[in-house]
Amino acid sequence: MAKNGFKVFDADLHVQEPWDLWLRYIEPRYKNQAPIGTREYFMDLHLVHDGKVIAKTMHNKKGEDDQVKAQSLKQGRYDLYKDFEARGFGPDTQVEAMDKEGVDAAVLFPTRGLFAHAKEYDDDGLAAAISRAYNDWLADFCAHKPDRMFGAAMVPAQAVGAAVEEARRAKRDLGFKAIFLRPNPVKGRNWHDRYYDPLWAECEKLDLAVGFHEGVPCALPVAMADRFIADEVDTWTTEHVAAHPIEQMYACLSTLAGGVCERFPGLRVGFLEGNCSWAPFWLWRMDEHWEGTVKERTPEPPSFYFRRQCYVSVEADETVASHAIDWLKGGNIVFSTDFPHRDSKFPHAVEVLLKQPFPEDAKRKILWDNPAKLYGFA
């Protein structure tokens, strides 16, 4: 389906899961503990577990639904998304959206599912069952167009053994191309903690990409969130502005300077939906510190491992990305429409990116070549 001559691979296309996904898909013994989606406003995406919203803050404050609707009306999306929601955001609507945007293929990431592991569970078995239920649902969803829609599996970061088992099942039984993890620390562990080495080893062995993806609000530690938690202003904006790039920068620092990529040279890692413009500065700063303090941990500077194994996503209208694109020579950057989230430029995201003053060769890499490499299609 090329768009203006460019094939398009969406590295981070989102699903909008049904409110009762876990009630329908979780194993019977955990059904009474299943997370349940709330349905209090337009495109409500929250999850409730144990009687509480899995979040530090709530979006459905008085008047906020009207603000979301007004913003969506202004941006010309409300009627379109309203139709998709009325049809349950099923796989048919996903393909319809891909066709409208001009997306040939996509790896699917969650919306409600971002919050399913935005807390720590008392029972590791429950955490694993929540992951299995989501992945079974997503496999059924992708089966509608298996040559265009590919899964990113949910795994329980709090229990690495269960995470390894689910990564294996996701690849071998479900045909998924990646796992996704929130960048927030779980159980106080950073991502370079040796506790996670079995998971990285399994993903390397299975040729599964690892996609870090933030989502706020969250009951795990979130960059700068506590500064805004009691604020009466738009907490979604303050948390979202800070958390998405900063949590990705934390995960990037941990993965590179912490030696994960050195220990697992075949592992591919994506830092998604946090922009890409921070990458040159952050990698330069890591390299500066590597020269003085951490050469014994990694024989090569962090930027070496990033260029070899890592990818970061660009927003369609991220005009300041030019320096990152030049610095990375068009490599290591992937594209995402971010459908169907409120800040997506759908259905014109591809058009917006193609209008950017980036080199044509870089656009081709960003729209297809780099995502294909990240997810093992190239």
Secondary structure as the mmCIF struct_conf table of DSSP 4:
data_model
#
loop_
_struct_conf.conf_type_id
_struct_conf.id
_struct_conf.beg_label_comp_id
_struct_conf.beg_label_asym_id
_struct_conf.beg_label_seq_id
_struct_conf.end_label_comp_id
_struct_conf.end_label_asym_id
_struct_conf.end_label_seq_id
STRN STRN1 LYS A 3 LYS A 3
TURN_TY1_P TURN_TY1_P1 ASN A 4 GLY A 5
STRN STRN2 PHE A 6 PHE A 6
STRN STRN3 PHE A 9 HIS A 14
HELX_LH_PP_P HELX_LH_PP_P1 VAL A 15 VAL A 15
TURN_TY1_P TURN_TY1_P2 TRP A 19 ASP A 20
HELX_RH_AL_P HELX_RH_AL_P1 LEU A 21 TYR A 25
BEND BEND1 ILE A 26 ILE A 26
HELX_RH_3T_P HELX_RH_3T_P1 PRO A 28 GLN A 33
STRN STRN4 ILE A 36 GLY A 37
BEND BEND2 GLU A 40 TYR A 41
TURN_TY1_P TURN_TY1_P3 PHE A 42 MET A 43
STRN STRN5 LEU A 47 HIS A 49
TURN_TY1_P TURN_TY1_P4 ASP A 50 GLY A 51
STRN STRN6 LYS A 52 VAL A 53
BEND BEND3 ILE A 54 THR A 57
BEND BEND4 HIS A 59 HIS A 59
TURN_TY1_P TURN_TY1_P5 LYS A 62 GLY A 63
HELX_RH_AL_P HELX_RH_AL_P2 GLU A 64 LYS A 74
TURN_TY1_P TURN_TY1_P6 GLN A 75 GLY A 76
HELX_RH_AL_P HELX_RH_AL_P3 TYR A 78 ALA A 86
TURN_TY1_P TURN_TY1_P7 ARG A 87 PHE A 89
HELX_RH_AL_P HELX_RH_AL_P4 PRO A 91 GLU A 101
TURN_TY1_P TURN_TY1_P8 GLY A 102 GLY A 102
BEND BEND5 ASP A 104 ASP A 104
STRN STRN7 ALA A 105 PHE A 109
BEND BEND6 THR A 111 THR A 111
TURN_TY1_P TURN_TY1_P9 ARG A 112 ARG A 112
HELX_RH_AL_P HELX_RH_AL_P5 GLY A 113 ALA A 116
TURN_TY1_P TURN_TY1_P10 HIS A 117 HIS A 117
BEND BEND7 ALA A 118 LYS A 119
BEND BEND8 ASP A 122 ASP A 122
HELX_RH_AL_P HELX_RH_AL_P6 ASP A 124 CYS A 142
TURN_TY1_P TURN_TY1_P11 ALA A 143 HIS A 144
BEND BEND9 LYS A 145 LYS A 145
TURN_TY1_P TURN_TY1_P12 PRO A 146 ARG A 148
STRN STRN8 MET A 149 MET A 154
TURN_TY1_P TURN_TY1_P13 ALA A 157 GLN A 158
HELX_RH_AL_P HELX_RH_AL_P7 VAL A 160 ARG A 172
TURN_TY1_P TURN_TY1_P14 ASP A 173 LEU A 174
STRN STRN9 ALA A 178 LEU A 181
BEND BEND10 PRO A 183 ASN A 184
STRN STRN10 VAL A 186 VAL A 186
TURN_TY1_P TURN_TY1_P15 LYS A 187 GLY A 188
STRN STRN11 ARG A 189 ARG A 189
TURN_TY1_P TURN_TY1_P16 TRP A 191 HIS A 192
BEND BEND11 ASP A 193 ASP A 193
HELX_RH_3T_P HELX_RH_3T_P2 ARG A 194 TYR A 196
HELX_RH_AL_P HELX_RH_AL_P8 ASP A 197 LEU A 206
TURN_TY1_P TURN_TY1_P17 ASP A 207 ASP A 207
STRN STRN12 ALA A 209 HIS A 213
BEND BEND12 VAL A 216 PRO A 217
BEND BEND13 ALA A 219 LEU A 220
TURN_TY1_P TURN_TY1_P18 ALA A 223 MET A 224
HELX_RH_AL_P HELX_RH_AL_P9 ALA A 225 PHE A 228
TURN_TY1_P TURN_TY1_P19 ILE A 229 ALA A 230
BEND BEND14 GLU A 232 VAL A 233
HELX_RH_AL_P HELX_RH_AL_P10 THR A 235 ALA A 257
TURN_TY1_P TURN_TY1_P20 GLY A 258 GLY A 259
HELX_RH_AL_P HELX_RH_AL_P11 VAL A 260 ARG A 263
TURN_TY1_P TURN_TY1_P21 PRO A 265 GLY A 266
STRN STRN13 VAL A 269 LEU A 272
BEND BEND15 GLU A 273 GLY A 274
BEND BEND16 CYS A 276 CYS A 276
TURN_TY1_P TURN_TY1_P22 SER A 277 TRP A 278
HELX_RH_AL_P HELX_RH_AL_P12 ALA A 279 HIS A 289
HELX_RH_PI_P HELX_RH_PI_P1 TRP A 290 VAL A 294
TURN_TY1_P TURN_TY1_P23 LYS A 295 ARG A 297
BEND BEND17 PRO A 299 GLU A 300
HELX_RH_AL_P HELX_RH_AL_P13 PRO A 302 GLN A 309
STRN STRN14 CYS A 310 VAL A 314
TURN_TY1_P TURN_TY1_P24 ALA A 316 ASP A 317
HELX_RH_3T_P HELX_RH_3T_P3 THR A 319 ALA A 321
HELX_RH_AL_P HELX_RH_AL_P14 SER A 322 TRP A 327
TURN_TY1_P TURN_TY1_P25 LEU A 328 GLY A 330
BEND BEND18 ASN A 332 ASN A 332
STRN STRN15 ILE A 333 PHE A 335
TURN_TY1_P TURN_TY1_P26 PHE A 339 PRO A 340
BEND BEND19 HIS A 341 HIS A 341
TURN_TY1_P TURN_TY1_P27 ARG A 342 ASP A 343
TURN_TY1_P TURN_TY1_P28 PHE A 346 PRO A 347
BEND BEND20 HIS A 348 HIS A 348
HELX_RH_AL_P HELX_RH_AL_P15 ALA A 349 LEU A 354
TURN_TY1_P TURN_TY1_P29 LYS A 355 LYS A 355
BEND BEND21 GLN A 356 PRO A 357
HELX_RH_AL_P HELX_RH_AL_P16 GLU A 360 ARG A 364
HELX_RH_PI_P HELX_RH_PI_P2 LYS A 365 ASP A 369
HELX_RH_AL_P HELX_RH_AL_P17 ASN A 370 LEU A 374
TURN_TY1_P TURN_TY1_P30 TYR A 375 GLY A 376
#
